[in-house]
Amino acid sequence: MKLLLCGAGMSLTGLLVLLAMVMRVVEPGLLLSLLGYAGLVVGMLVAVAGATRLARQRR
């Protein structure tokens, strides 16, 4: 369950960083964009890994 929540948090953080750049709250930059996208993708992968682990435990 912790892995699932950690992945969701990472994904949400990456999404919020990208949204802040679109709304011009944070100055857009290449490095920050790449970090936001990487956080989003890695967060999704961690959340999927947590969901599959949780599904295997409940079998």
N, C-alpha and C positions, 0 to 999 in steps of 0.2 A: 504494500500500500504506500509506503514511503517513496518508493521508486516512481510510482505513478504520479504522486503529488509533486515530487521534485521535477519530473519531466514537464508536467503541466505548468509549474511555476517558471521554469526556464523558457518554455515556449511563449508564455504570456509576457515575460520580460522582453524577449526579443521582439515580439509584436508591438509592445508599447514603445520601444526604442524607435522602431521604424515609423510608427504613427507620429511620434514626436518630431521626427525629421520631416515628415510630410506636412505637418501643421506649422513648421518653422519655429517650434519651441526650442529645438536644438539645431544648431547649424549643421546642415547635411555635409557629409564627407564620405569618401570612399571607404576608409577603414571602419568607420562607425556603421556604415551600411552592411559591410561584409560581416562584422561582428553581430549585428542584428539578425541577419539571415542565418548565420551559423548557429546562433542561439535558438532560433526558431526551429531549424531542422534537427539539431541535436536534442532539443527538448521534446520534439515529437517522437524521435526514435527512442528516447529514454522512457517516455510515457507508454509507448507501444510495448516495449520490453517489460515494463512494470505490469501492464494489463495482461500480457501473456503469462507472466509468472503468477499473477493472482488467479488467473483462470486455471492454470495447472494445479495450484494448491487446493482449489475448491473442488477438484474432480474427485 
